[in-house]
Amino acid sequence: MEEAVAVDDGKVTMEEAVTVDDGRDRTGTLWSATAHALTTMVGTGVLALPWVVSQLGWILGSIAIILFASVTYYIVVLLCDCYRSPNPITGSQNYTYMDAIQTCLGEIDVLFCGIAQYAVLWGTMVGYSITLAMCVLAIRISHCVHRWGRNASCNVSAVKYVMIYTIIQVFFVTVLQFGEGYFEISTTRE
């Protein structure tokens, strides 16, 4: 016998309760979910692994990696629990991180979490821009030294590369968002 769950004034089965939603079109596919998972796993975290192990050694580096993986897993479980709140089966769906914060913690915490979230995003963007510019700068200096010798004055500015990278980023962000609306953040269609 299937377990019944009360939804509004009627009863539905567990399978039907999971499919009850607000009528929004779901745009995700298996391929898009796989792509998001891969870009998350094969991002800067993978690039930082050799550095962690070289700084801490094999034993402490491995412990640090396992510790951060455990914390990440715990955060993912918490976010999955917050997708439907307050009831995991019949609760309203939270489509964004801020919706989940508002449902679980309240209005004031949304402001603090929003500020923290955007500060991390902006900090990451600035860090990536500077890192890319420094890498391109190192390549240019290496090319100059190999071509003209060690005594050559290879005066190259990183500012030019930061500006080029930033302009490319802004261009791609705006071009990719024109279909959904200018600078629209949400990827779900209403």
ABEGO torsion letter per residue (X at the ends): XBBBBBBEABBBBAAAAAABBAGBBBABBAAAAAAAAAAAAABAAAAAAAAAAAAAEAAAAAAAAAAAAAAAAAAAAAAAAAABOABAAABBBBABAAAAAAAAAEAAAAAAAAAAAAAAAAAAAAAAAAAAAAAAAAAAAAAAAAAAEAABBBBBBAAAAAAAAAAAAAAAAAAAAAAAEBGBABABBX
